[in-house]
């Protein structure tokens, strides 16, 4: 997730980052432009998921997770459930703001239990629910779905769900203005749809185990009246049009946490690109506003730059989806960026792409360790900015250090932050400074070997601070407990070398 400040810091940083604050209606949009934002006619209905479809993974072992109760947001997710594969068929009717959907969730039970709990917003009505083909009774609260069905440890089950309604966004646990619309499913004034769900919010549009330790495979079938298109994570495997409805199918070949999933419906035009290493890259921009993609076509160069330090890109495809909003999110293989000058800038493209190594292929097991994602992505962004500006990385870190204490005072230490102020600058700049101090301490050869080896070692997995620190100490041969405690738990910025 890109950083947006929530209050004034240093003037130079403010000028740069407040470009992200542009949101809502475009004051320069002409009446003709507004008229082109037409809502397509037609009612969409979902296709039934094909149980033996060619895109469904034959082997789900790569999605087996060590689930846990989150220490920061314990009300989201249930460690009893280990989701393995989500098959989601979503049909969006813009004129009515209505979603009609079917879901097939294959999951593993981690213990014996009499009922199964998932996160699923009661704004959506359940039309039918079965487990292993048998009707199941259930209870609902505001965000919890409790299914009365006994499960046994390490056994696999298939829950099938049909549901419909108008999804509602959920309040985000943050003071950031770019999350004022809430997390999860968002509907624009033009009836377009975008979804961002960090640290939670996927439950607003499908039944899920909404906690980052649980990764699963995904397949999507998305239907909407043409000329709109449904966009999701992974590879676009098919596009068909029947009776004025456009259906796209998407396959995510690597497991993902629920907060890294994205779905959007609007009128998009793709731009096809490729990195020097041969990774296909697609930029999905609004058809009626080609300039909205900003500098996102820098993605191939950004990937080339990052692969120098992090090794090969860890997924098969990459894309950027530009939506009518202001935030940015490293949604896996399909980054979601608001149509603002800053959100679509080269530095944000670098930042969100860096997350594919730090955050996506290796994901924190608990939200207390979100610094593991943001600190490294921010440091890599700082390295890139220094090179782009013709200054040293040390000079860039010096400029960030000027206000880092302010960020800690505002939202707490990076690894002990205020849960109501998620995503503030404290999880970005302090850990970025920490990585530079570690680089100075161990030298470039050791440091850059660490940068490449960690995501490769943890590919498609999860980790917490203890595992990460143990890896670093093993690779460097140094005892670093006090170093990490000072930087991650200290009330003040530690002294720098």
PyMOL commands that set and color helices and strands:
alter all, ss='L'
color gray80, all
select helices_A, chain A and resi 11-21+31-36+61-63+94-96+177-179+202-204+258-260+290-293+296-310+346-354+367-369+371-389+393-411+419-421+425-427+429-442+444-457+465-476+481-489
alter helices_A, ss='H'
color red, helices_A
select strands_A, chain A and resi 81-93+98-109+116-119+125-131+134-135+138-140+144-147+156-165+184-187+193-196+215-225+229-232+235-242+245-257+263-266+268-274+280-286+317-323+328-329+334-338+362-364+412-413+416-417+461-463
alter strands_A, ss='S'
color yellow, strands_A
deselect
rebuild
show_as cartoon
